[in-house]
Amino acid sequence: MDTIQAIKERRSINFFDPERTLDQGALKELLSIANLAPSSFDLQPWKVVVVTDPERKKTLRACAMNQQKVEEASAVLIMVADPGGVEENMDRVLESWQALGYMRPEMRGAYADMIRSLYGGRDSMTRKLFAAKNTSLFAMTVMIAAKGMGLESHPMDGIDEACIKKEFNIPEDKLIPMIIAVGTLKPDGSLLPRAFRRELDEFVHFQAYGK
Ligand SMILES: Cc1cc2nc3c(=O)[nH]c(=O)nc-3n(C[C@H](O)[C@H](O)[C@H](O)COP(=O)(O)O)c2cc1C
């Protein structure tokens, strides 16, 4: 399936076939495609908890407003945004940039300073936004890639973040922008037509906001 078709045909599916499973190979393929998503300074501040075990899905459902699709989907991916992605990955990114000729060795310190000043202190709001925006781009790429692989998905932020952190051992400093159910549409499941989308002229402005 080409990209345009995958974007046009992706829908948030409510009824997953509970009989279908996804093996680790397929899940890793999906996640490695999505791992090519862009990120600020290539810092990739995301982590994923993959939930396929039926009992763990039940627990996750209880932390997600009891949404049935959490239990019925083959896998549910907890998207974890890590404000510590700067410290974790900066040296490896700069090492790779230097080795590949993206940057001259003498510029390394200047790049490190730029990253630190752009994304703020470890506990700042800037840092949380940095983590959440990049993880959301990763999440969107997961959904498009799933469609391309013949799978369906459903993003959810109807979740109790504290409950998920507690049940899935996720450290307090992380954020969970969403979870994503992945699987196959139930054989007797059908989709309503795609709902309301705004016309472009309501939200697209050329040259300056309001024009
Ligand atoms: C970040 C995010 C969170 C969402 N959370 C939920 C949710 O908790 N439950 C739900 O049923 N749908 C949720 N949705 C799905 C939206 O309702 C859906 O994307 C929207 O209605 C458009 O439908 P479509 O995805 O089929 O185009 C969420 C979507 C996004 C992007």
The ligand as an ORCA input file, in Angstrom:
! r2SCAN-3c Opt
* xyz 0 1
  C      -4.421     11.417     20.816
  C      -5.739     10.744     20.511
  C      -6.475     10.225     21.553
  C      -7.679      9.553     21.307
  N      -8.334      8.961     22.356
  C      -9.413      8.189     22.111
  C     -10.006      7.421     23.157
  O      -9.562      7.414     24.311
  N     -11.092      6.677     22.850
  C     -11.609      6.622     21.597
  O     -12.596      5.910     21.394
  N     -11.042      7.311     20.587
  C      -9.950      8.079     20.810
  N      -9.323      8.727     19.764
  C      -9.791      8.507     18.381
  C     -10.487      9.716     17.783
  O     -11.776      9.841     18.313
  C     -10.466      9.546     16.264
  O      -9.148      9.617     15.809
  C     -11.301     10.618     15.572
  O     -12.641     10.484     15.919
  C     -11.161     10.558     14.060
  O     -11.482      9.280     13.564
  P     -10.470      8.460     12.646
  O      -9.217      8.219     13.465
  O     -11.176      7.167     12.293
  O     -10.170      9.289     11.438
  C      -8.158      9.444     19.986
  C      -7.410      9.997     18.943
  C      -6.216     10.611     19.186
  C      -5.397     11.147     18.046
*
